[in-house]
């Protein structure tokens, strides 16, 4: 099932796409956070089917698609350098900022006041940011509160998956010797186009993941190549720390980001970035 947040007749709603993607079945929740907290996947399927049978569906041509979780309950949790080739390109760009001292996962968080919708703009932040970069990532969304989760039970906690573009200001990220500021500017979290529920994707996910800039392929990999897999990261992050249902975890980006080229190829105003993950779709945004 593909779940979306959308605007229709001036109001924000959540719903489930029909099988052909041509219509959306409205669901009776205030927002996606409430939907995740209040309902099970079988119940959601029943409600969506009932709406479709009753003809209470809306053509997708009449709606405006928003990020599936426009206003996350908490900061997005992120995993850095989770593909070997990206770890290598990051170290070549700035060894002081990106070289790991030990072979352990790198965790950080990303503030999101409002996630950017599919088709929305990535702000250039001219005068503040000179080295604007893109990162396609598979995002995991938790379906229940998680604390001290055994790795072998990780799949039970996952509600679904979406795409996040972890937009990054490399000059702020490296200049401050920490990643939070350079990852958290307004408009730095495009998300979407939908949430695909966990029952639609085999666990652990082994999905093709890629990005293009102005139609040119920049990143191309598969999520089976994670250095730290989803069971391990969920077990580590929930050890002594409660992760609330609805928490979004971005699982890292493959090689091919702008800083990985020689010379680097950072984003400029007018550039269009498309992030694609198998089984979820494509998230496209333009730098303004």
N, C-alpha and C positions, 0 to 999 in steps of 0.2 A: 504494500500500500504506500502511495506517495501522498504525503501531507503537506499542505501549503498554508501560508498566511497571505491574505490578499485584501485589496480595497475594492469595495463595490458600493456604488451610490453614496460615496463619501464616508463610509464606515469601514472599519477593519474587522475582518472575519478570519476564521480558520476552516479548513475543509479538506476533503480527500479527492484527489483526481480520479476520474473514471479511467477504465482500462485503456481507452484510446487517447486519453489526455485532452479530449475536446471539451469536457465539462468538469465542474467541481461540485461535489456534494457538500453543502454546508454542514458543519458540526456545531452543536450547541455549547460552545465554550467561549469564554471571554478572550482568551489568547492561547498561544501554543504552550506556554508554561502551565496554564491551568489544565489544558488537555492532557499533558503528560502526567500531571499530578493526580488527575481525577479518573482516569480511565485505563482499562487494559486494552491490549491490541485486539483480542477477540470482540470485545464490546464495541470498539471503534469500527471494526469491519461490519458488524451488524447495523450500527447506526448509518454508516455510509451506504450500505445496501438498501436499507429502508428508504433513505432519501432518494436514491436513484429509482427505486421501484415506484415511488410516489410521484416521480417527475419533478421533484423539487431541486433540480440541478441547474447550474448557471453556465452558459457557454464561457470558456476561458477567454474568448475574444472580448468579452465584456468586463473583464476584471483587470486590475493592476496588481501584478505579482510583487510581493514584498519579501524581505528576508524571512525564512521560516520561523526564526526566533528573533524578532527585531530588537527586543530589549532583554538580553540574558539576565537571569537572576543574580549571577555573580560574574566576576572576570572569567574570560575564557582561559582554560589551562592549556598550556602548549608544551610540546616536546621538541627540543632543538636537535638538529643534526642527527636525524634518525635514519638516514640512508648513507651508506658508506661513501658513495661518490660525492654527495653533497658535503659531507664532513670534510672530505679532501679539498673540495673547491673553496670552502669557507676558510680553511686554514691557509690556503695559498693567498687568499685575498687579504687576510689580517691574522697572522699567527697569534699575536697577543690576545686578540679578542675571541678567537674561535678554536684554538687548540685545546683539546681535553687533556687534563693531567692524568686522568684515570679513565678506563673504559666503562663509564657509567652513564646513565641517562641524564640529559640536561633538561630540567624543567623550569618554566617561567610562566608568567601570566600576562594577559593582554586585556586592558580595559576597553569595554565596548558600551558606550552610552546608547548607540543605536547602530545596528548592523546595516550595511549598505545593501540595498535590494538588487536582484538581478536587473541589469540594464542601467543601474544607477551609476553615479559618478564617484571616482576616487579623487579626492582633493589633492592638488599638487603641493599645497603649502609652500608656495614660492616665498623665498626670503628666509624660511626656516629650514627647509629640506632641499638638499642638492642631489642626494643619491637615493632616489626612490626606487624600490625594488618590489617584486612580486614573488609569491610562494603559493603554489597550489597544494592543498592539504586535505586529507580525509579527516572529517570531524566526527567523533563519537559522541552521542548524546545519551546520558544516563536516564533510565526509566524509574529508578528508585534510589533512595538514599544509600550511600555506600560507605562502609567503615570496616576496615580490616578484612577486605575481600580476598579469599583464597584465589590464586590464579586460575585454578581449575573451575571456578564458579563465575568467572568474569562475564561470560556470555549471558548469564541470567540477569545482569544489571543493565544491559544495553537496550535502550528503547529504539534507536535507529541511527542513521548516518546522514550527513550532508557534506557539502563542499565549503571550505573556507579558503579565501585568498588572504594569507597572512602578510598583508602589505607592510613593508618595513622601510624606515628611514635609516639607511646604513651609516650615514654620517653621525646621526644622533646615537645609534646603537653602539658604534665603536668608540665614539668620542666620550661617552659617559661611562664606558666600561661596564655597562649593564644594559639589559635589553628592554626593560619595561617602557621607558619613555619613547624609544624609537619604534616601538610596536603599537603604541596606544593612542596615537593622535586621532582626532575625529575623522571618520571615514576610512579607517585602516582595516576594517573587517567586512569586506563583501562576503555574503553568505547565501547559499541556495543551490539550485532553484527550488529544492524541496527537501523534505526529510523522507528517506526511504526506511520503512520500519525494518527492524532487525530480522524478522522472520522471512524477509525477501532476499537476504544475502547470507551465503554460507559463512560460518565462523571457523577460524578467523578469516577476515576478508582477504582475498587475493584478487585485487581489482587493478586494471590498467588505469594509470593516472598520468595526466599530461597538461601542459599549458602552451598557449601560443600568444605572441605579441604581434599585432597587426597581421595575423594569419600565418606567421612564421613559427614553426614548432620550436619551443625552447626547452621544455621538460618532457620527458617520456620515461615512465618506469612502471613498477607494479608494487602494490602495497605488501606483497609477500616478502619484499626485501627490507622491511623494517629491521633495524638493529635491536630495538626494544619492542617486542610485540605487545598487542593490546592486553592480553592477560597479565603480563609482567608489569606494564605501566599502571594498570588499574590496581593491582596488588600493592605496588609501591606507593602510589599517590594516596590510597585509602588507609595506609598503615598509620594509625594515630591521628588521621584527619578525616572528618566527615565530608563527603562530597554529596551535595544535595541533588535530588532528582531534577533533571533538566540541565545539569552541568554539561558544558560543552568542552570536549578535550580534542585539540588539534594535534594530529599525530606526526607532524613533521613533513618536510618537503624534499623531493628528490633533486638531483643535480640539474643545472641548467638555469639557475636564477641569474639575474643581471650581473651580480658581483662575481659570478663564476667565469665570465668571459675575460679574455685578454685582448684589448682593454675591456673593462666592464661596460655593460650595455644597460644603463639605468633607464627608467621610464621618463618620458617627456609628456607635456600637455598634448592631448590629442591621441595618444597611444591607446589602443584597445587590447585588453587582456582577457583571454578566454581560458577558463580552468575546467577541465573535463575529467570525470571519474566514471568508469564503467558501471552501468546499472543505476547511476544517480542522475547524470545529465551534464549540462554545461552551464557554467556561471560566467557571464560576460559583463565587463565594466570598462568604462573609458575614463582616462585621466583628464581632469579639467583644472 
